[in-house]
Amino acid sequence: MTNDPDLLIIDRILAGEQSAYADLVDKYKSYAYTIALKIIINRGEAEEAAQDAFIKAYHHLSSFHRESKFSTWLYRIVFNTAISYKRKNRQQFQSIDNIIEYGAPDAEGRSEITDKKKYLQLALARLNEADRTALTLFYLEEFSLEEIAEITGMLANTAKVRIHRARQRLADELKIMLKSEALTL
């Protein structure tokens, strides 16, 4: 018998207490949204994709075999749902509002931390979705290589290489951006 709180909630849901699913949604909604946003970039679509992923997870909860953590299983669903949204909307252009909002500094001014975050977000936005997702899962969400492999469907060694190369591409993007920024000062 396990004391994993997620598994106890899942047992309650499968026993007919459907309202207990709200506990899982509350626990994981910000992580699900973050993953979807890093893939889709559009806030509204990311919210929609995260909600759809929770609905899919609920309908397939009985197929969760408990071989991995619930969070890993859920994030895999979120990842796949977000990728599907992105493919579905590939023909649409990104709104200028999203570009400005994504990298705009806050209203309090340009502190060093705000600048670092701004440039990091802008550089991340220039990466492809696989690199952006790998870096987000590893550094921001602090998933292990094995968990990232399970979420993205790649081998752990492949995830390690992807993160390494994505970090190099991120550094290159930052160098390009900061060099051009320094020229405008």
ZAMARGU-4260 file (C-alpha; in steps of 0.2 Angstrom, whole numbers, plus 5000, padded with zeros to 4 digits):
<rodrens>
0) 5000/5000/5000 | 5007/5017/4995 | 5005/5034/5004 | 5006/5044/4988 | 4993/5057/4990
5) 4989/5057/4971 | 4986/5039/4971 | 4974/5041/4986 | 4965/5054/4977 | 4964/5043/4961
10) 4957/5029/4971 | 4943/5040/4977 | 4939/5046/4960 | 4939/5029/4953 | 4928/5024/4967
15) 4915/5036/4961 | 4920/5052/4970 | 4921/5063/4954 | 4923/5079/4964 | 4940/5074/4971
20) 4947/5077/4953 | 4947/5095/4957 | 4961/5092/4970 | 4972/5085/4956 | 4968/5100/4945
25) 4971/5112/4958 | 4988/5104/4962 | 4994/5103/4944 | 4986/5117/4935 | 5000/5129/4935
30) 5013/5116/4929 | 5001/5110/4915 | 4998/5128/4910 | 5017/5132/4910 | 5021/5117/4899
35) 5007/5122/4887 | 5013/5140/4886 | 5031/5135/4883 | 5025/5125/4868 | 5011/5136/4861
40) 5017/5153/4867 | 4999/5160/4866 | 4991/5162/4883 | 4973/5159/4879 | 4977/5143/4868
45) 4989/5137/4882 | 4975/5138/4895 | 4963/5129/4883 | 4976/5116/4879 | 4979/5113/4898
50) 4960/5112/4901 | 4958/5099/4887 | 4973/5089/4894 | 4964/5088/4911 | 4948/5082/4903
55) 4958/5069/4893 | 4967/5064/4909 | 4950/5062/4918 | 4943/5051/4905 | 4958/5040/4904
60) 4961/5040/4923 | 4957/5021/4923 | 4971/5018/4911 | 4984/5025/4923 | 4994/5010/4928
65) 5004/5018/4942 | 5020/5013/4934 | 5026/5031/4935 | 5020/5046/4945 | 5003/5054/4941
70) 5012/5070/4937 | 5023/5063/4924 | 5008/5054/4916 | 4998/5070/4916 | 5012/5081/4909
75) 5014/5068/4895 | 4996/5071/4891 | 4998/5090/4892 | 5013/5090/4881 | 5004/5080/4867
80) 4989/5090/4868 | 4999/5106/4867 | 5009/5099/4852 | 4992/5095/4844 | 4986/5113/4847
85) 5002/5120/4839 | 5001/5109/4824 | 4982/5113/4822 | 4986/5132/4823 | 5002/5132/4813
90) 4995/5141/4799 | 4989/5156/4810 | 5001/5170/4813 | 5007/5175/4830 | 4998/5190/4837
95) 5010/5205/4839 | 5002/5207/4857 | 5009/5190/4862 | 5026/5195/4856 | 5026/5212/4865
100) 5018/5204/4881 | 5030/5189/4881 | 5046/5200/4883 | 5040/5217/4889 | 5049/5224/4905
105) 5038/5227/4920 | 5031/5244/4924 | 5043/5246/4939 | 5058/5249/4928 | 5073/5240/4922
110) 5081/5232/4936 | 5095/5220/4933 | 5084/5205/4937 | 5070/5211/4926 | 5082/5213/4911
115) 5089/5196/4914 | 5072/5188/4914 | 5067/5199/4899 | 5081/5193/4888 | 5080/5175/4894
120) 5061/5175/4889 | 5065/5183/4872 | 5079/5170/4869 | 5068/5156/4874 | 5055/5162/4862
125) 5067/5161/4848 | 5071/5142/4851 | 5061/5129/4843 | 5047/5121/4854 | 5057/5105/4858
130) 5072/5115/4865 | 5060/5127/4874 | 5051/5113/4882 | 5066/5103/4887 | 5074/5118/4895
135) 5058/5122/4904 | 5055/5105/4910 | 5073/5103/4916 | 5077/5120/4924 | 5061/5128/4928
140) 5050/5113/4932 | 5065/5103/4939 | 5060/5086/4931 | 5073/5072/4931 | 5080/5066/4914
145) 5069/5051/4916 | 5054/5061/4919 | 5057/5072/4904 | 5060/5057/4893 | 5043/5049/4898
150) 5034/5066/4895 | 5042/5069/4878 | 5043/5051/4872 | 5062/5051/4870 | 5076/5041/4878
155) 5084/5049/4894 | 5101/5050/4885 | 5092/5059/4870 | 5084/5071/4883 | 5101/5074/4890
160) 5108/5079/4873 | 5093/5089/4869 | 5095/5099/4885 | 5114/5102/4882 | 5111/5107/4864
165) 5096/5118/4868 | 5107/5127/4882 | 5120/5130/4869 | 5107/5137/4857 | 5100/5148/4871
170) 5117/5155/4875 | 5120/5159/4856 | 5103/5168/4856 | 5107/5178/4871 | 5124/5183/4864
175) 5116/5189/4848 | 5103/5198/4857 | 5115/5206/4870 | 5127/5211/4857 | 5114/5220/4847
180) 5107/5228/4863 | 5125/5234/4867 | 5126/5242/4850 | 5110/5252/4853 | 5116/5259/4869
</rodrens>
